[in-house]
Amino acid sequence: MHEPLVSVNVEPVNRRKRPTIRDVAEAAGVSRGTVSRVLNGGHLVSPAALEAVREAMARSGYQANPHARSLKSGRANSVAFLLTEPQHLLFEDPNFAVLVRGAATALSDRDCSLVLMIAGSKTERRRTLEYLTGGHVDGVLLISSHSGDTLATQLLQAGLPVVACGRPLGLQGKFGYVAADDRQGGRLITEHLLERGHRRIGTITGPMDTSGGVDRLEGYRQALGDRYDERLVVHGDYSRAGGAAGMQALLGVEPELDAVFVGSDLMAAGALGVLNARGIPVPGGVALAGFDDSGLAATLEPALTTVNQPLDTISREMVRMLLDMVAGGPAMGITVPTSVVLRASA
């Protein structure tokens, strides 16, 4: 048998009236115009008035209505984090999580929302373009851009402010971008391997339609100089499987290989799996180095020597530049220095 239904009387809740700008102004002893200027950045407001308004807002629990503010300003008060890669890489590649977290934090400090969008398939790209050009966002943080990408060009044609993570190949001067100094990083890590006495140094690159793939390879080439051997260059795709395939290919070309610079930590993890399966000790048989200094690098066995690209700084600078562009500022290019992080693998 079913239990009988029981009815109870619910006392009405006396909701507290939401505080208004007028309430904050009265509590702070200032005009409503002063409160409005504080909410819009604090320009032309004395330090004493600014402090009084902030204290009154905190005491009253006042919160600005973002919808009303966006209607007044004509802005969406949101920014898209656009990843132009297959969905699984968002969860597989630790770099993307760091970039999302950094961008979300920086936007939160500016009272702006982050919209995560993935455009790895043709259908996703079509829907993404429709959404982005429909007035739902003020600008786009473009992650993992590839040369010849029609979506990037369409965003440009639509007049949306865009800041890319990494140099946007073929679109420099048209997009803003913040990039690690990939060429410097590739050169420094290869020089480190040379200084350790390694001579048969191969590399597994990133995709050649990305600035990271191109520039890290160029740094490797610069460090090797006359020792550069094109046979020891294998192209990967920044995935673990791509790193494993690249390592298999290099060992097939050069059995006497003694070191490998891999263009990402995730690919280096795949390469390490191949070396372990073949019983080749690291670093005693083959020294292994990556690029990113992601959280993955320190957890590998042995821990991975790698190149640090400061993704927290990159994401923060991307947000700053994009919001400046939304406000009418120029598109710029910023390059952030890299450094070698020494661990046990090389």
C-alpha positions, -999 to 999 in steps of 0.1 A, spaced: 0 0 0 11 35 -7 17 58 23 -10 84 26 -1 119 14 4 144 42 -3 181 37 15 207 58 11 245 60 41 264 48 46 297 63 52 325 38 87 337 36 92 375 41 118 382 14 140 411 20 137 439 -6 167 439 -29 188 470 -21 190 497 -49 215 523 -60 194 548 -40 198 528 -8 236 525 -14 238 563 -20 219 571 11 240 548 33 272 562 18 261 598 20 268 604 -17 247 610 -48 233 582 -70 256 595 -98 286 588 -76 274 552 -70 269 547 -107 304 559 -115 318 535 -89 299 506 -106 313 516 -139 350 517 -130 353 544 -103 364 572 -127 362 608 -113 354 595 -78 374 606 -48 392 579 -27 370 587 3 337 585 -17 349 553 -34 356 537 0 322 549 14 303 534 -15 321 501 -13 314 498 24 277 507 19 275 480 -9 290 454 14 267 463 44 236 463 23 244 433 1 239 453 -30 248 435 -63 247 451 -97 222 437 -122 244 425 -151 215 422 -174 204 458 -169 240 470 -173 244 451 -205 212 466 -219 225 500 -211 260 495 -225 250 474 -255 275 447 -244 269 411 -235 294 412 -206 306 377 -216 335 364 -236 339 331 -255 367 306 -248 368 290 -282 387 257 -286 391 247 -323 400 211 -315 381 178 -310 362 176 -277 383 149 -262 414 171 -262 397 195 -237 399 167 -211 431 149 -224 454 179 -227 461 195 -193 470 229 -209 435 236 -219 422 232 -183 449 257 -171 439 282 -197 402 279 -189 408 283 -152 431 314 -157 407 331 -182 377 324 -159 394 339 -129 406 370 -148 371 376 -162 355 371 -128 377 399 -115 362 421 -143 326 410 -136 324 393 -169 313 357 -178 331 330 -197 313 309 -223 332 277 -232 328 266 -268 343 237 -288 344 238 -326 362 206 -336 337 194 -362 320 210 -392 286 211 -374 301 226 -343 319 252 -363 287 263 -380 268 265 -348 296 283 -331 299 309 -358 261 316 -356 263 320 -318 294 342 -317 281 365 -344 246 368 -328 256 393 -302 259 368 -274 296 377 -266 318 408 -267 349 390 -279 366 357 -284 397 340 -268 408 318 -296 427 287 -284 448 264 -307 444 283 -339 455 267 -372 467 284 -403 441 285 -430 413 282 -404 381 296 -421 364 301 -387 391 325 -376 388 345 -408 350 346 -405 353 359 -369 376 386 -383 351 395 -411 323 397 -385 342 424 -367 345 405 -334 375 413 -312 397 382 -311 428 374 -291 446 342 -300 467 319 -278 499 317 -298 508 335 -330 479 331 -355 498 320 -386 488 341 -416 467 365 -395 494 384 -376 486 421 -374 448 413 -377 443 394 -344 456 402 -310 477 373 -296 496 363 -265 522 336 -271 550 318 -253 584 322 -269 582 288 -286 614 293 -306 634 303 -276 620 273 -257 629 248 -285 664 262 -287 670 262 -249 659 226 -244 679 213 -274 710 232 -261 705 215 -228 705 180 -244 736 189 -264 753 201 -232 745 167 -216 766 151 -244 737 139 -266 744 139 -304 716 119 -320 687 141 -310 654 136 -326 622 156 -323 585 150 -324 569 183 -334 534 197 -330 513 203 -361 529 224 -388 498 245 -392 503 259 -356 528 285 -345 539 261 -317 547 234 -341 566 257 -365 585 278 -339 596 249 -316 610 231 -345 628 262 -356 644 265 -321 655 229 -323 670 235 -357 689 266 -346 704 248 -316 716 219 -337 731 240 -365 751 218 -388 741 187 -368 704 191 -380 692 159 -396 658 161 -413 654 123 -409 652 128 -372 621 151 -374 587 135 -370 555 155 -370 529 149 -343 495 163 -333 499 172 -296 481 140 -285 495 110 -264 488 87 -294 507 110 -317 537 110 -294 537 72 -293 536 70 -331 563 96 -334 586 77 -310 580 44 -330 589 63 -362 621 78 -348 634 45 -334 628 29 -368 648 56 -385 677 58 -360 683 29 -337 712 48 -321 690 77 -310 701 90 -277 677 119 -270 643 133 -281 628 167 -277 590 163 -279 568 193 -287 544 188 -258 543 170 -224 513 149 -235 531 136 -266 562 130 -244 540 108 -222 531 87 -252 568 86 -263 578 74 -228 553 46 -230 569 33 -262 604 35 -246 592 16 -215 576 -11 -236 608 -16 -256 629 -18 -224 649 14 -233 658 32 -200 651 69 -197 674 88 -195 702 61 -196 692 48 -231 673 78 -245 669 112 -228 635 126 -231 623 163 -229 589 179 -234 573 213 -237 547 230 -215 556 221 -179 520 209 -174 509 191 -143 515 159 -161 552 164 -164 561 160 -128 539 129 -124 556 108 -151 583 82 -141 609 95 -145 597 130 -140 599 150 -173 625 176 -181 605 202 -200 600 238 -211 578 260 -190 554 282 -208 536 304 -182 500 296 -191 485 315 -161 503 347 -174 492 340 -209 455 335 -201 455 366 -179 471 388 -206 447 374 -232 417 385 -211 433 419 -204 440 426 -241 406 413 -252 387 436 -229 409 465 -239 400 457 -275 363 455 -267 366 490 -252 382 503 -284 419 495 -278 443 481 -304 451 445 -312 486 437 -301 511 408 -300 527 398 -268 554 372 -265 562 357 -230 596 342 -222 600 304 -216 625 285 -194 638 250 -190 626 230 -160 651 202 -152 639 169 -139 651 133 -141 643 124 -177 671 144 -193 
